[in-house]
Amino acid sequence: MLSSKQIDTITEIINIGVGKGSASLGQMINGEILLNVPYVNVINFEDVLSEIQKLGGGDEVHSVEMKFSGEYEGSANVILPGESSKLLASLLIHEDPDSATIAEMKDGLMIETGNIILNAIMGSFGNILDAPLNYHMPQSYQGDVVGIYGLLDKQRYHQVLVCHTNFSIRGKNISGDILIMYEMSSFNKLSDVLNKMIES
């Protein structure tokens, strides 16, 4: 497990990335978007599904996953409850959230949104930790949490870094979660690098 100082350091890094992501999204809708990071937590593999279900706000979610490789390997995810994803999509293209247009375009809009947020956050990780990362094409999933994340490899993701963020857009409360999962070897490496940062 990570120490409180290590978690504080990760929170600072994520805040930088979230700030960049919120600025980019704000330009897309021509308004202010606040993406806060209330807390960062490290959980064991066995607790991943229950934690996501608790944070996701229900059974039906829309998830965007972007795998990364390089100095560190794993995946970064933006997870939104189904209703929040519709509201966010409607703000992006100024359509009614229950319209046929939203139903047709929501998947692509969520990939675009997830790509902006996750690139900003993981880019901050890579830059600050001096470890450039390679990003894979983001994938979009809709359905229940167990169906999306129930087949994760326990050996690869022995511990998971959970970052819970709340989206606040034009007075609307759109909830969402950021989930970063490191393969076990990468997680140990991250812990070592954070220790060096704290000691320096």
Secondary structure, 3 states (H helix, E strand, C coil): CCCHHHHHHHHHHHHHHHHHHHHHHHHHHCCCEEEEEEEEEEEEHHHHHHHHHHHHCCCEEEEEEEEEEECCCEEEEEEEEHHHHHHHHHHHHCCCCCCHHHHHHHHHHHHHHHHHHHHHHHHHHHHHCCCCEEECCCEEEEEEHHHHHCCCCCCCCCEEEEEEEEEEECCEEEEEEEEEEECHHHHHHHHHHHHHHHHC
